[in-house]
Amino acid sequence: MNKQENIFYCEQFPLANKYDPKWIIENQMGPNPIWLTDFLTQAFDLKPGMRVLDLGCGKGLTSVFLAREFGVQVYAVDLWDSPDGKWQLAKEQGVGNLIIPIQADARNLPFAEGFFDAIISIDSYFYFGTDDLYLKYITKYLRSGGKIGMVVPGVMKDLVSGVPEHLTSFWEEDCWGWHTPKWWENHWGKIGIVDIDIADVLDNSCELWIRWNEAIGFSDDTEALTNDNNEYLGFIRLVATKK
């Protein structure tokens, strides 16, 4: 697919550029998950045959990406989306042999300890992972030396005086689960289970967010994102290795 055909074409995401925009839009459950997964996996070394937990995978776009691009065995876990849709999506994309769709709560998972080589979570970890003890729980399913990583929406600095005026129309209850890169780095690092590899921010987050909203025909947030211009809002990447 060339640049003219792909409204999501972006040099930052070379693997994501292969994917049909219509397919992404039809199966999305948030800002372009293929972009975000490409961004996250640039910090991983995934190899064919690895077992990967895709935690909070929604309809399974991210699971398809992982299976197609890296040949890994993906356990596609989500609480709200049924396994049927994810299984159908996997088969349609030719990776039915690599994806195991599971409906489960992120706090009550049906896996053996040390089962996974890697755990990833795109645009969902903040819903369940701000608990001080959650990292201890989830990493019991990760082998020693395995990597855990996430990309989530976050804030670039603490909201010490409350929500800035230009973001009041944008801000919702769930946004209070958004934190700074430093907050997440401390949150994962403080109990000594993992070594932090990366805690950074996706360049031009607001511009990419606006591009996504324009593609899906949603303009309500455009003014707030334009005015913010990456001052407060962004997509945060965190990657760590289990000790």
C-alpha positions in Angstrom: 0.0 0.0 0.0 1.5 3.4 -1.0 1.4 6.7 0.8 -1.5 8.0 -1.2 -3.7 5.0 -0.4 -2.9 5.0 3.3 -4.4 7.8 5.4 -2.4 6.5 8.4 1.0 6.5 6.6 3.6 7.7 9.0 7.4 7.2 8.8 7.5 6.6 12.6 5.6 3.3 12.1 7.1 1.3 9.2 5.3 -1.9 10.1 1.9 -0.2 10.7 2.0 1.3 7.2 1.2 -2.1 5.7 -2.3 -2.2 7.2 -5.5 -1.2 5.5 -7.0 2.0 7.1 -10.5 0.7 6.6 -9.8 -2.5 8.4 -8.2 -0.6 11.3 -11.1 1.8 11.6 -13.7 -1.0 11.5 -12.1 -2.9 14.3 -10.6 -0.2 16.5 -11.5 0.5 20.1 -9.3 3.6 20.6 -6.6 5.8 19.0 -4.8 3.9 16.2 -3.7 0.7 18.1 -1.5 -0.4 15.2 0.5 2.7 15.5 0.9 2.2 19.2 1.8 -1.4 18.9 4.4 -0.6 16.3 5.8 2.0 18.6 5.9 -0.4 21.6 7.5 -3.3 19.7 10.3 -1.2 18.5 11.6 -1.6 22.0 11.2 -5.4 22.0 13.1 -8.3 20.4 10.2 -10.6 19.5 11.0 -13.9 17.7 8.9 -16.5 16.1 7.5 -19.1 18.5 7.6 -16.8 21.6 4.4 -16.8 23.7 3.1 -13.3 24.1 0.2 -12.1 26.3 -1.7 -9.3 24.6 -3.5 -7.9 27.6 -6.7 -5.8 27.0 -6.5 -6.5 23.2 -10.0 -5.3 22.4 -11.2 -6.8 19.1 -7.8 -8.2 18.4 -6.1 -5.7 16.0 -3.0 -5.7 18.1 -2.9 -9.5 18.3 -3.1 -9.8 14.5 -0.2 -7.3 14.2 2.0 -9.2 16.6 1.3 -12.6 15.0 1.8 -11.3 11.4 4.9 -9.2 12.0 6.8 -11.4 14.4 5.4 -14.9 14.1 4.7 -15.1 17.8 2.0 -17.2 19.5 -0.4 -14.5 20.9 -2.9 -15.1 23.7 -5.4 -12.4 23.0 -7.1 -11.5 26.3 -9.9 -9.0 26.8 -12.7 -8.7 29.3 -15.4 -7.0 27.2 -14.9 -8.4 23.7 -15.9 -12.0 23.0 -13.4 -14.6 21.7 -15.6 -15.3 18.7 -14.8 -11.9 17.0 -11.1 -12.1 17.7 -11.0 -15.6 16.3 -12.8 -14.6 13.2 -10.5 -11.6 12.7 -7.4 -13.8 13.2 -8.6 -16.3 10.6 -9.5 -13.6 8.1 -6.0 -12.2 8.4 -4.3 -15.6 8.0 -3.0 -16.0 11.5 -5.6 -18.2 13.0 -2.9 -20.7 13.9 -1.0 -18.1 16.0 -3.8 -16.5 18.0 -5.6 -17.9 21.0 -8.6 -15.7 21.9 -9.6 -15.6 25.5 -12.2 -13.6 27.5 -10.9 -13.0 30.9 -10.4 -10.3 33.6 -6.9 -8.9 33.8 -7.0 -9.5 37.5 -8.0 -13.2 37.2 -6.0 -14.8 34.4 -5.9 -18.6 33.6 -2.2 -19.1 32.9 0.7 -21.0 34.5 3.4 -19.0 36.2 6.3 -18.1 34.0 4.3 -19.1 30.9 5.0 -16.0 28.7 8.1 -14.7 27.1 6.6 -11.2 26.8 3.5 -9.3 27.9 2.2 -6.2 26.1 -0.8 -3.9 26.7 -2.0 -1.2 24.4 -4.3 1.6 25.6 -5.6 -0.4 28.5 -3.2 -0.9 31.3 -4.2 2.2 33.2 -7.7 0.7 33.7 -6.4 -2.1 35.9 -2.6 -1.5 36.5 -2.4 1.5 38.8 -2.9 -0.8 41.8 0.4 -1.0 43.7 0.3 -4.8 43.7 -0.8 -5.4 40.1 2.7 -5.6 38.6 3.6 -8.3 41.1 0.5 -10.2 40.0 0.9 -9.9 36.2 4.6 -10.6 36.2 4.2 -14.0 37.8 3.0 -15.1 34.4 6.2 -13.8 32.8 9.5 -15.8 32.7 12.6 -14.4 34.2 14.3 -12.2 31.7 11.0 -11.7 29.8 9.8 -8.2 28.9 6.6 -6.4 29.8 5.6 -3.3 28.0 2.7 -0.9 27.5 1.6 2.2 25.7 -1.1 4.3 27.4 -2.4 7.8 27.2 -0.9 10.0 29.9 0.1 13.4 31.1 3.5 15.0 30.6 3.4 16.8 34.0 1.4 16.6 37.2 -1.9 18.5 37.3 -1.0 20.3 40.5 -3.7 22.9 40.0 -6.4 20.7 38.5 -7.3 20.1 34.9 -6.1 23.0 32.7 -8.9 25.1 31.2 -8.2 24.1 27.6 -8.7 20.4 28.6 -11.9 20.6 30.6 -14.1 19.6 27.6 -11.8 16.7 26.9 -11.3 15.4 30.4 -13.4 12.4 31.6 -13.4 10.3 34.7 -11.1 7.6 33.2 -8.5 10.3 32.6 -7.6 10.3 36.3 -5.9 7.0 35.6 -3.4 8.8 33.3 0.0 9.6 34.8 3.4 10.9 33.8 6.2 8.8 32.5 8.1 9.3 35.8 5.1 8.2 37.8 4.9 5.0 35.8 8.6 4.4 36.0 8.4 4.7 39.8 5.3 2.7 40.0 6.9 -0.3 38.2 10.3 0.1 39.7 9.6 0.6 43.4 9.0 -3.1 44.3 12.1 -4.4 42.7 10.5 -7.0 40.4 11.6 -5.5 37.1 14.4 -3.3 35.6 13.0 -0.4 33.7 14.3 -0.3 30.1 12.4 2.6 28.6 10.0 5.2 29.9 9.3 7.8 27.2 6.7 9.6 25.2 5.6 9.2 21.5 6.7 12.2 19.5 3.9 14.4 18.2 1.3 12.5 20.2 -1.4 15.3 19.9 -0.9 15.6 16.1 -1.2 11.9 15.7 -4.3 11.8 17.9 -5.9 14.6 15.8 -5.1 12.6 12.6 -6.8 9.6 14.1 -9.9 11.6 15.1 -10.1 13.1 11.6 -9.9 9.7 10.0 -12.8 8.3 12.1 -14.9 11.5 11.7 -14.7 12.6 15.4 -13.9 16.3 15.8 -15.0 16.9 19.4 -11.5 16.7 20.8 -9.7 18.5 18.0 -9.7 22.0 19.6 -8.4 20.7 23.0 -5.7 18.6 21.4 -4.6 21.4 19.1 -4.5 23.9 22.0 -2.6 21.4 24.2 0.1 20.8 21.5 1.8 18.0 23.6 2.1 20.2 26.7 0.0 17.9 28.9 -1.2 15.0 26.8 0.7 12.2 25.1 1.1 8.5 24.7 3.6 7.0 27.1 5.7 3.9 26.5 7.1 1.8 29.3 9.1 -1.3 28.9 10.8 -3.4 31.6 12.6 -6.7 32.0 11.7 -9.2 34.8 14.5 -9.9 37.1 
